[in-house]
């Protein structure tokens, strides 16, 4: 005897798909409304800053859209948090340049901010998935390297201290290696 199995999709699943589809329309709808409002205001001669000063709104807005999508989409794709936080912070950082707080010629000194932003994005991703402790490694490394480079680039340290740090920083690698080995041996004793 042959058995025919028919699986029907429950009504609740189709409602869930429909709800996800509708949520995905929020961001494009808001983007079109904002762009339309800006262009309409320009056509009506309302004094607004030009796009040469406002362009960082795009990475900032898309970053916020990714974060919003994470929370509206059931908190399943934590990669949305990384991209969202990074995009939001990059947009905010570029606003400092387009609004005159920082000069574009200073980018050579401020480039470590991008490394710090990566560290913050990894940290935010870990915060929504604390079980993924491996995210703390790139977060910690990016934050330490980025902040150290920023401090050195902006000459916030006494020159003699900066010289000592530049000579002795490999000691941190040795301490890191000792910590890794210590965890390995400590873990094996617990298991053994």
Rosetta blueprint (number, residue, H / E / L):
1 X L
2 X L
3 X L
4 X L
5 X L
6 X L
7 X L
8 X L
9 X L
10 X L
11 X H
12 X H
13 X H
14 X H
15 X H
16 X H
17 X H
18 X H
19 X H
20 X H
21 X H
22 X H
23 X H
24 X H
25 X H
26 X H
27 X H
28 X H
29 X H
30 X H
31 X H
32 X H
33 X H
34 X H
35 X H
36 X H
37 X H
38 X H
39 X H
40 X H
41 X H
42 X H
43 X H
44 X L
45 X L
46 X L
47 X L
48 X L
49 X L
50 X L
51 X H
52 X H
53 X H
54 X H
55 X L
56 X L
57 X H
58 X H
59 X H
60 X H
61 X H
62 X H
63 X H
64 X H
65 X H
66 X H
67 X H
68 X H
69 X H
70 X H
71 X H
72 X H
73 X L
74 X L
75 X L
76 X L
77 X L
78 X L
79 X H
80 X H
81 X H
82 X H
83 X H
84 X H
85 X H
86 X H
87 X H
88 X H
89 X H
90 X H
91 X H
92 X H
93 X H
94 X H
95 X H
96 X H
97 X H
98 X H
99 X L
100 X L
101 X L
102 X L
103 X L
104 X H
105 X H
106 X H
107 X H
108 X H
109 X H
110 X H
111 X L
112 X H
113 X H
114 X H
115 X H
116 X H
117 X H
118 X H
119 X H
120 X H
121 X H
122 X H
123 X H
124 X H
125 X H
126 X H
127 X H
128 X H
129 X L
130 X L
131 X L
132 X L
133 X L
134 X L
135 X H
136 X H
137 X H
138 X H
139 X H
140 X H
141 X H
142 X H
143 X H
144 X H
145 X H
146 X H
147 X H
148 X H
149 X H
150 X H
151 X H
152 X H
153 X H
154 X L
155 X L
156 X L
157 X L
158 X L
159 X H
160 X H
161 X H
162 X H
163 X H
164 X H
165 X H
166 X H
167 X H
168 X H
169 X L
170 X H
171 X H
172 X H
173 X H
174 X H
175 X H
176 X H
177 X H
178 X H
179 X H
180 X H
181 X H
182 X H
183 X H
184 X H
185 X H
186 X H
187 X H
188 X H
189 X H
190 X H
191 X H
192 X L
